[in-house]
């Protein structure tokens, strides 16, 4: 799932200037995207539409794997 998230974020911002950390608790995985200030707006999108779409895509993958997933973004 981390590979999928990396692929999506890299495609959105167009560069490798971000980090993704993963924390797992039982059946739930939390991803934290750390990106530069100027890229955070692109990742979140207008009214949060882009980050909501990213979360939806990961939820589909997590459902197939019978897991829970959450994604958050913070400055680097």
N, C-alpha and C positions, 0 to 999 in steps of 0.2 A: 504494500500500500504506500510505503514511503517513496518508492520509485515512481508510482503514479502521481503522487503529489509533487515531487520534484519536476517531473515532466510538464505538468500543468503550469506550475509557477514559472518555470524557465520559459515556457512558451508565451506567457502573459507579459512578463517584464523584459524578456529578450536578453537577459544576461545572467551570469552565474553568481551574482553578488548577494547571496542569501544563504542562510543556514536553516536546516530543519532538524529539530530534535524530537525524539519520540519517547514517550513514557507509557508503559503498559501496566495496567492493574487488572488482574484476572481476565475478564472478557472485554475490557474497555481500553482503547488506545487514544492517547491525546498527542496531537502534533502541534508543535509551536514553530511558527515561521518567523525567523528573525531576519529582517531586511532593512536596508537604508531608508531614511525618512522619505526620500523622494519616490521610492518604489512602493511604499505602504499604501499610498493613495491609489495606485494602479491595481494592487492586489485586492483591496477592499472594493473599489469601484464606486460608481455613482449610486448612492443610497444603499450601499452594501450588496449590490446585485452580484458582483463577481465572486466575493467570498461565499455568498449563499450558494452559488452554482458549484463552487469547488466543494463545499460541504455536502451538497446533494450527490455529486459524483462519488465522493468517498463513502457516503452512506450506502450507496448501491453496492459498491465493492464489499463493504463491511457486512451488509446483509447476506451476501453470497457466502461469506466466510463465517457467518453467525457470530459476529462481534459488534461492539459499539465503537464509535469513533467521534472525536471532536477536533476542531481546528481553531487555533487562535493566531493572531499576528501581533508582533511587538517590534519596536525599533531596535536596531542593532547597536 
